[in-house]
Amino acid sequence: MFSAFKRKHPKIFWLITILTVLLPTITLSLFFFVKDEYSRIFISDIVSPLFDLIAMSALIFAAKQSNRISKRLAFGWSMLAVALFSFALGDIFWAFIELYLKETPFPSIADGPYLLFYPLFMAGILILPSKLLSSTEWIKRTLDLSIVLIAATLGLWIFLIGPIVGTELTALSLEIVLTAAYPVGDLILFFAVLIIIYDRSKTINPGPILLLASGLIVMIVTDIIFSYQSSLGTYLSGGVLDLGWIVTNILITFSGIYQGITSETHKGNNSLSNKNPATINKGISQVLAYMPYIWVAGVYYLLPRYHHSEDAINSDVLFIGVGCILGLVIIRQIIVLNENNHLLSNLMTALEKGNLHVSELNKANLNLQQEIIKRNKVEEQLSHDALHDGLTGLANRVLFMDRLEHAVEITKRESKFHYSILFMDIDNFKSINDGLGHSSGDQALIEIARRLTSCTRSIDTVARFGGDEFIILLEHTLGKNTAIEVADRLSAEIHQSFIYNGKEILVTCSIGIVLDISEYSNSEEILRDVDIALYRAKEKGKSQYEIFDPEMRKLAISRLELEGDLRYSVSKGELFLVYQPIFSLEENHIEGVEALIRWRHPLRGLVMPSEFISFAEESGFIIQIGDWVLHEACSQLRKWHTEYPDLEYLTVNVNISGKQIKQKDFVDKVKNILQVTGLNPKRLILEITESTFIESQSTIDELLSDLRKIGVAFAIDDFGTGYSSLGYLKNFSVDTIKIDKSFIDGIVEDKKGFEIVKTIIQMTQEMGIKTVAEGIENSEQLQNLRSLMCNFGQGYFLSKPVEVEQFEIILKNTGNEN
């Protein structure tokens, strides 16, 4: 809390530190080391008002900061500051009379502000927020306060006020009245302390309030000693007693600072403190529970004290006070007794309800036991079904996992036992369900299960793991040949077609293999690795099997980590764009730019798209990445248009994923990005791969028609790598094709390659479609493309993809020859 305030207000923090630590230290040192009486009086008279004003300033600071929490809280602290100002006036008058007029300041005009301090301070305490109490709690609190206050009054009467006033009230002098007035003021302060302790609000920080109470207690003790010495005529100004008022001001100063800093740092959270308020309040409550009885015991001391006293005091006051206290204690005990009886009654009622609930629970428990017996019979009937697949009759996942765990435990104890795992997935099984219906798919699964059983031994476990996945636990497979032979036999058997409802069904499968499970400690590790092997088999192509090796796991973990990191790459700002210029080969200047994504990974460094785009496509995260790329590219081009007005013709090419296009709101997203960035739609070219155009031709034209109407252009990217058929172009509503780098690589040395590129350029230009040559890497390729009248080109020879700052340098020199 204090460190936060120090960071925010360093100057105020160090000023407060000096005033509250250094100045008191110097003052106390002077008091103890200065021996000259007049010097001590001078120090006391000068320093006391100064400490009053410092404490008053701290209370003003507390009031100002407390206004963030509560206006009432701020008003209370303000009233305390006014009270302390009154006390400061008294100290100033005292110093003036004693130092300047060379007179004794008691009694004097200084007593007026001194005595005004007590009711003003009490008013401030009463204004501070207090806790809400029930009627019973309020009565108990009033009784406690009354007991303590009457006891304290009697004590002051016996020890101080009575001896000062005496029995002849008509003979009172001003000096006697003022001497007795200060203990009365101390009673007011003591009452304020009681209110602070008993009536403190749980919504405000207890720390400053307790410091304030500590200061009041020091002041009360100091005032009582002052009154006693004044009555005897032994009080000396500048003595050690004056330190009491200084200590009081120091504690009040700390209280105000503490309150102000708490209000500043917690911005209205009224219940916060450096320490746990609940702990502080609990400790105070435990003390308060015994407080009235402690004072009652103290009152009994007054009776023998009065009996042996030689002072002329009024005994009626003492006995009436003691009687009142005893009466209040009796009333309080009656209230407590009633409360205890009420609590006991509630407890008995709760116990009766509890017994009733126990009886009901016993009945319910009996019914439950009978229900359990019935269910056990049903479970026994269903136990077999619970461990086997309902469609194929094979073991299900639960039974397989149990046997696999058993096999793992055996291999730990007996090294001669060897087990292997085959994990099989049917290739393109979805096409059977979609094309022939789910009944055909179910029949295919039944047939596959039969063939798997026929190809394995009775000691092996064949299970349907879910959907179109099957898993086999092979026992006694010493060496890898056994598992491979079973895999070959399974593949051959599965590949044989069968007839269902007059239709031929042909399936293939991919298989992952873990040859020996003896190196594993649990079944989850085995399933993880065999699944990795299956994944690699499917990556290699259909109808393959793959044997697991540890390198596969490293690759899988690396890929998984990279996939996880990619999900947060956008929010962490790790993705960025580079820009590769697209040059007009006819006019030799930059016509446009292609935005290309890069990933600056915090640990792996620069990650190229080829390493993460594929699994971004698989996970669907490509949609979020694509939206970000489109917005970033449009925003950047709009910025360049503003900074380089002569280059407003520049366009930006953005690659679009097939999954993005299939989103229903894709067109709205593009329109919104154009609107937000302010980019002219005619300067945006969306690049879509040739395969995406072919696969979704029937829907793409209709989907993107709204974008074409506002001027957005479309380009076929990597043309020639998919279907390599110019005949498809007549069906495409595209503005540009980008000839794939693989064709440009052979344009110089391969005559056929040259002719292919020539044909593409001529035919597309006859259709009104622009051509862009990708991957230009040398001057010979550039010259050949220019001779073929290719419109545009890009590649490392012309310019590598560069970041924004480097591209802006290129823009400034865009008119230069390349």
N, C-alpha and C positions, 0 to 999 in steps of 0.2 A: 504494500500500500504506500509506504513512505518512499520507496524507490520509484514508483510510478509518478508520485507528485514531484520528486526531485528531477526526473527526466523532463516533465512538462513545464515546471516553474523553477529552474535552477537558481536564479537570483533570489527569489523569495525564500527558497529553501535554506540557502546559506545565510541570509539575513536573519531568519527565524532561529537558526542554529546558534548564531553569534549572540543574539539577544537572550535566548533561553538557556544557554550553556555557559558561554564565556563571561557574560556580564554577572550572573549570579556567583560564579566562581571567584571573580575579582572582588565582588562585594563582601562575600563571606570571608575571604582572605584578609581584607582590610579590617573587618570587625575583630578578627582574632589576633592580628599583628599590631594594630594601632593601640597604643596604651594611653595616650593623652585623652583626658575626659572630654575637653571641648572638641577635639578632632573627631571623636567617636560620635558626639552629638551632631556635629556638622555632617558627617557621613550619613548618619541615620536620617536626618531631616531632609537631606538632598536626595538620597537614594530611594526613600520610601515612596514619594510621589512618582518618581521615575518608574518604579516597579508597578505602581498602581496603573499608570498610563499604558505600560507594556501589556499588563493583564487585560486592561480594557480594550486595547487594540486586538488582542487575541480573541476576545469575546465578539468584537465587531466582525472579525474575519470569520468566526464560527457562524454568526448570524447570516452573513452574506452568502456563505457556501451552503448553509442549511436551507436557504430558500429554494434550492434545487429539490429538496425533499418535501418540505412542508412549510407553509407560511406561518402556521402557529409555532412550529419549532424555531423558525427564524425570529419571530417576535419575542419568544421566551429568552433566547440568547441576547437579543437586543436589550431587553429589560435588565438582564444581568449586567450588561455593559454600562447602562445608565446608573445602576446601583454602585458599580465600581468607580464611576466618574464622581459620584457624590463622595465616596470614601477618599478619592484623590484630592477633592477640594478640601476636605478636612485636613489631610496631610499637608497641603500647601499652606492653609491658614496656620496650622501648628508650626511649620517651619518659619513662616514670616514672624509670628509672635516670639518664637524662641530665639531665632537668630538675629532678626532685625530689631525688634522692640526690646529684646533682652528681658522678656517677662516669662513667667511660668504659664504655659498654655492651658493649664487645667485648673478650674473651669475656664472656658473661653468660647469665642465664636466658632472655633473648630468643632466643638461638640455637636453643633447643629447638623452639618453634613455627615459627621460620623454616625449619629443616631438615625438619620434619614436612610442611611445605607441599609439598615436591617429590614425595614418594611419593603423597600424597593427590591432588595434581593429576594425576599420571600415572594413578592409578586411575580418575579421572573420565574421562580421555581414552580409556582402554581400555574403559570401559563404554559410551561413545557408539556408536551403530550403525556397523558397518563393512560394506564391500561384500563380496559373495560372490565368491570367486576359484576358478578351476580349480586343480588340483594344480600344473600347470606355472607358472601365474601366481603361485601362492603361493610357490613356490621362488624364482622370479625376484625377487619383492618382498622376501623374506627376505634374499637375497643383496645386493640394493641397499641395504637398511637396514643390513645388517652392514658393508658397505664404507664407507658414509657414517659410521656410528657409530664404527667402528674408527679411521677417518681423523680424525674430530673428537677422539676420545680421545687419539690420539697427539699431535695439535696442542696440546691442553690440557696433556698431559704434558710436552712439550718447552718450551712457553712459560710454563706457570704452575705446574702441580702439582709437576713435578720440581724446579724452583728453590725452591719453598716447602718441600717435604719434605726434599730433599737425599738423600744416600746413606745416612746413618746413621739408620735407622728407629727404633733403640732410644732415640735422644735426642729423640724427638718430644714437644713440649709441647702442652697443651690448645689454646693459641692457634694453633699450627701446624696441628693436626688440624682445628680449626674453619675455619681459613683455607682449607685444602685441601678441606674438605667442601663448601663452596659451589660450587666448579667441578664437583665430582661431582654435586651437585644440578642444576647447569646441564646436565650431560650427560643427566640424567633428563629435564629439560625439553626438551632438544634432541631426545631420542628421541620425546617426545610430539609435537613439531612434525613429525617425520618421519612418525609414525603419522597425524597429521591430514592431511598432504599425500598420502602414499602410500595410506592405507587409508580415505580419506573415502568415505562412502556416497553413492551417487547419489540416494538416496531422501530426503535432507535438503538443506536450503538451503545452498549452499556459502559464501554471503556471511558469515554469523556465524562459521562455522568458520575462514575465512581471516582475519577480524579477530582471532579468538582466537589464531591462530598468529602473527600480527604482534605482538600483545602479548607473547607468550612470547619471541619473538626479541629484542625490546627489553629484556626482563628478563634474558635470557641475557647480552647484551652488557653491561648495567649490572652484573650480578653478577660477571662476569669482571673488569671494571675495578675493582670493589670489592675483590675478592680480591687483585688485583695491588697496589692501593694499600695494602691492609691488610698484605700481606707486606713492603712497603717502609716501612710505618709512616707513610704520607703521607695516608691517608684522613681527611677532615674532614667531620664531620656538618654538614648544612645547606648543603653545597656544590652545585654544578651537577649533580653525579652523582645526587643525590637526585631530580632531575627525571625520571631514567630510570624509577624505580619509579612515579612519578606518571603518566607517559605510559603505562606498562604498564597501570595501573589504568583509565585513560581508554579505552584500546583494548578492554580486557576489558568495561568498562561498555557501550560501544557494541555489542560482540558480543552481550552478554546482551539488551540492548534490541532489537537487530535480530532476534534469534531469537524473542523474545516477541511482537513485533509481527507478524512473519511468520506465526507459529502462530495468532495471534488473527484476522488478516484472511483467511487462507486456509483456516481450519477443517479442518486435516488434510490439505490437499493438499501432500504432503511435497516435491514436486519444483518448487515455484514460487519464483520470485524476481523482483526488479525487473529483473534482467538475465537473459539467456538462460543457464540452467545448462549447457546443452550447449556453449556458447561458452567459458564459464569453465573447465569440465572439460577441453575440448580444449586450451586454452592451457596449463593446468597439466600435462597429460599430455606435451605436447611438451617442457616444461622437464625433467620427471622422466626422460625418455628419456636425457638427457645428464648427469643429476645424478651418478651414480656415477663417471663418467669425469672430471668436473670435480674431484671430491675425490681421485681417484687422482693427478691432476696436482698437486694441493696437497700430497699426501703426499711426493712426490719433492722438494718444497722443504724438507721436514724434514731430509733427509739432509745437504745442505750446511749447513743451519742447525745441526744437531748437531755437524758436523765443526768448525765455527768457534766453537762455543759454549764459553764459559769456565765454565759452570755444571756442577756435579757431578751428573750425572744418569745413570741406568742405561741403557746402550746396548742391552742385551739386549731390553728392552721395545720399543725403537724398531724394531730389526731383525726381531723376531718379528712385530710389528704389520704392518710393510711386507710381510713374507712372506705373512702371512694375507690381506692385501688383494689381493696379486697372485694368490694361489691362488683367492680368491673371484672375481676378475675372469675368470680362466681358466675356472672352472666355469660362470660366467654366459655367457661367449662360446660354450662348448660347447653349452649349452642353446639359445641363440639360433641357433647353427648347425644344430642338430637341427630346430628349429622351421622355419627357412628351407628345409632339405631336405624336410621334410614338406610345406610349402606348395608347393615346387617340384614335388614328386611329384603333389600334388593338381592343380596347374595343368596338368601334362603329361597327367594322366588326363582332365581337363576338355577339353583341346585335342583329344585323341584322340576323345572323345565328340562334340565339336563337328564334327570332320572327318567322323565317321560320319554325323552329322545333315545336314551339307552334301551328302554323297553321296546320302542319302535324299531330300533336298529337290530335288536336281537331277533325280532320277528322277521325283519327283512333279511337278516343273515340266514335264518332257517330256510326261508323261501329261496334265497340265492343258492344255498347248498343243494337244495332239491333241483334247482335249475341247472347247476353245474353237473350233477349226475346225469341229467338228460342230455346236456350238451356233450359230455364225454362220450356217451354212446354214439351220438351223431358224429363226433370227431373221429372216433375209431372207424366208423363206416367210411368217412371221407379221407382218412389218412393216405390211402393208396392214391386216390385222385389228386391229393395235394402235392404228391411227389412225382407225378407224371403229367405229360402234356396231353390235354384233352383231345387234340386233333390227331396226332401221330402215334400216341401211345408210348413215345420215348420218355426217358427221364427228363424232368424239367430242370430249371436252373438250381432250385433248392437242393434236389437230390444230387445233382452233379457237383455242386460246391461242397456238399458234405463228403462225397467220395474223394474229391480232390484234396480236401483238408486231411482226410485219412491217409491218402497216398503221401502227402508231404510229411506227415508224422512218421510214416514207415521208413521213408528214405533217410530221415534224420537218425533213426536207430539202426537200420540195416543198409549198409552201402551196396549190397549185392542186388537190391531191388531197383529197377530202373523203369521210369514212367515217361511217356511223351504225350504232348497235347497237339491236336489238330483242330484248328478253328476255321470253319468253312462258311462262306457267304455265297449265295446264289447270285450270279451276274444278271443284272437287269430284270430282276424278278417282278418289278413293278409293271413292266410291259405285259407280262402274262395276265396280271389282274386287270390292267386297263384294256387290253385287247381282247381277252377271252372271257373275262368275268372272274369274280372271286371264287366261284365254285371250282373253276378250272385251276385257279391258283392253289386252293386247298387240296385238290386232287393231286397236283404236282408235288406239294409238300409231303403228302402221304406216301406217294411213290418214291420220293427221294429218301424218306425215312426208311422205307423197306429196303432200298438198295444199300443204304449205309449199314444197316443191320446185317445184311447178307455178306458185306465185305469185311466185317470185323468179327472178332472172336467173342465168345460168351463172357470171357473175363473182362473184356473192354466195356467201357461205359459210353454209350451214344446218347446225346441229349440235344433237345431243341432249346436253343438258348434265347430265342425270341425272334418273331417275324420269320425271315428267311435265313437265319443264322443257326448253324449246327456246330456242336463241339464234341470232340471224341477224346477220351482218356484211354491211351494205349498202355497196357501193362507189359512188363518184361521186354523192354525194347533196348537191348544192349547194342550200342552203336547207332549210327544214323540210318543204316540201310532199311531197317524194319519200318520206321516211320515214313521214309520216302516211298518204299514199296506200297504201303497202305495208301499214301496220298495219290500215287499213280493209279492204283487200282480203283480208288474212289472216283477220280477224275474220269477215267475211262467208262466206268459204270454210269456215272451221272450224265455223261454226254450222250448216251444212247437215248434216242427219242422214244416217246410212247404216245399211244392214241387214247384220247378221252373225248367221248361224244362225237366221234368221227373227225376230230381235229388232232393233228400231230403237234405235240408239244416238245420243244427242244430246249434244254437248259445247259448252261455251263456254270462252273464254280471257281472261285478263288480260294486258296487255302494258305493259312499261316501256320507255321510249325515251331514248337519249342521241343527240342530233341530230348532233353533230360531235365527233370524238375529237381534233381538232387541238390542243385546249387541254390535253390530258393528256400526262403524261410517261411513264406506264407503264400496262400493261393492268389491274393490280389496282385502280387508281383508277377505271377505266372500269367494271369489273364491280361495284365497290362502288356507284357512282352509279346504274347501270341497275337494280341490285337494289333500291335505295331507291325508284326510280320505280315499279317493279313492286309494291312493298309499298304505296305510296300508291294505285296503281290498284286493288288488292284491297281497300284500306280504303274506297274510294269505292263499292264494290259489284262484282258480277260483270260480266264482259263489258265491261270498260273498258280504255282505255289512258291513260297519263300520261307527259308529257314532263318530263324531269328539269330542275330549276333549283336553283341553289346553296342556296336557303332550305330545300329538302328535306334537304340534307345537314346543315345546322345543327340542324334538328329531330331528325334521326336520331341525331346525335352527342349532343345533349342528352338524348334518351331513353335512349341506351345508357349514358351516364354515370350517369343517374338509376337505371337498372336495376342497374348495378354497385354504386352506393352503397347501394341498398336491401338488398342481400345481407348487408351488415355493419351495418345499422341496428339490428337487435335486439341484437347483441353489444356495440355501442357505446353502447347505451342512448339512442338518438336517438328512438325511438318512445315515445309516451306516450298516455294516454287522457284524453279529456274526457267529461264526463257531462252529459246533458240530461235534466232531470226529466220524468217522465210524471205529469200531474196527473189526479186524479179530478175530472171535471167536475161530478159530483153533490155531492161532499162538499168540494170545493175544497181538497184537500191533496195532497201528493206521494204517489203510490201506488207509483211505481217510478222507475227511471232507465235510460236507454239509454247503453251504453258505446260511444264513438266514437273511432276511432283518428286520431292526428295524427302528423306526422313533422317534427321540428325538425332540418332539414338544416343542417350547419355552415356552408355557403356560401350556399344558396338561401333560408335562413330557414324559415318555416313552409310545409310542403307539405301540401296537402289530399288526402284519399283519392282524389278524382276524377283526380288527376294520377299516381297510382302503383298503384292497386288493379288496373287493367286488365292491366298487364304483370306484376304479381305473380301474377295468375291464369294468364297465358300461360306464365310460367316455372315455375309450381308452387310458388313461394316463398310463396304465399298460405297454404299449409298451416302452415308454421312461424310466420308472422305470426298466423294465426288461433288457433293453440295458445297463443301468448303473450298475445293479447288475452283469451282465455277465462280463462286462469289469473290474469291481472292484475285483470280485472273481478270474478271470484269472490273473490279475496283482499281487494280493496278493500271489497266489500260486507260480507264477514264482519267486517272491521275496524269498519265503521260500525255493524253490529249490536251489536258489543261495546261501542263507545263511546256509542251511543244505544239503550239497551235498549227504550225506548218505540217505536222504529221498526223492530222486528224483522219487521214485515210487508212492509218494502220489498223489491222485486224488482229484478233487473238483466236487461236485454235485451241479448243479444250476437248480432251478425250472424254467420251461418255461411255460408261459401262452399260451392258445390255440390261442389267438389273435396274439401273437408274431409269432407263426408258420405260420399263414395264411398270414403274410406279404410277399409280393413277394421277397423282398430283405433280408429275414431273413438269408438265407444261406450265402449270401455275408457279412452280418453283423458279423456273427460268425467267418467266415474266416478272416475278417479284424481285429477283436478283437484279435484273436489268433496271427496274424502276428504282430500287434502293441505291444502286451504284450510279445511276444516271448515264450508263453507257448506251450509245446508239445501237439498237439491235442489229443494224446492218454491218456492225463491226465485229459481230460474234459469229464464229464458225464452229459448229459442233462436229467432232470427229467420231465416227462410229465404225467399228470394224466390219469388214466385208461379210464375215460369218453371221454377225448380228443382223445385218440388213437382209441376208438371205432367209435366216430362220424366222424373222418377224416382219417380213416384207408386207404382209397383208394388214398388219396393225400399225406399223411405223408411219406410213404415209398419212393415215387418218389421224394418228396421235399427234404428229408434228405439224399438221397443216396450219394450225393457229400460229405457230412460230414462224412458218414460212411467210405467212401473210404480213407479219410485222417486219420482215426482212432478215431474220436469222437464217444463215446459210448452213449447209451440211456437206460433209466430206466423208468419203470412204477411206478409212485408214488401212494401211498394209495391203493395198490392192494387189491381188495375184497370189496371196498366200493361202487363201481359202479355196474358192472354186475355180479361180483362174480362168474365168469365162467372160469374154467381153460381151457375150450375148445377154448377160444379166443387166447390163447397163441401161438397156432400153426400158427396163421395168423400174429403174431407180430414179427418184426425184432428188438428185444430188447436184451440187454445184461444182464440186471438186473431187478428184480422186488423187490419192497419194500413192505413187508407185513404190512398192516395197523395196527396201535396200538390197534384197537378194537379187533383184533384176538389175539394179544399178551397178552392183559389183561386177557383173559380166559384160557390161556394155563396151568395154575397151578391147578385151582379149577374145571374147566369145562372139563370133559373128551372129550366131543364132540369138544370143542374148540381146545384141544390138537391134536385130530385126524385130524381136518381141517388143522391146521398148518403143521402137519406132511405130509399130502397129498400134500399140496402146495410145500413144500420143496423137497419132493421126485420127483414129476412130473417135476418141473422146472429144477432140477439138471439133470434129465434124458434128458431134452431138451438142456442141455448145458447153461442154464440160471442161473446166480448167484442170491442168495437171501439175502436180508437185512431185519432184523427184526427191526421195528420201535417201540419206546416207551418202552424200557426195563427199569423197575423201581425197580426191586428187584433181589436178588441173585437167588431165586427159578426160576424166568423166565429165567435168564441167563443160569442156569444149564440145564433146560429142552431144551432150544434152542441148547446148545452144544451137548446134547445127540441126538438131531435130525439132527446133522451135518449141522446146518444152517451156511452159510458162514460168514456173517457179521452181526453186530448189532450196534444200537445206541439208546441212551435214557439217562434219567437223572441219572440212576444208574451208567452208565459208565462215562458220563460227560454231564453237561448242556451246552447249547450253550454259548460260551464265546467270549469276544472281543479279538482283535489281540494279545495284550500283554499277556493275560492269556493263550491263545492257544499256544503261543511260549514257555511258561513254560511247558505246557503239551508235546510239541514236544521234549524238552530236556530230558524229562523222559519217552519217548515213549516206551522204552524197558522194563519198570517196569511192574510188575504184577498188575492187577486191582482187 
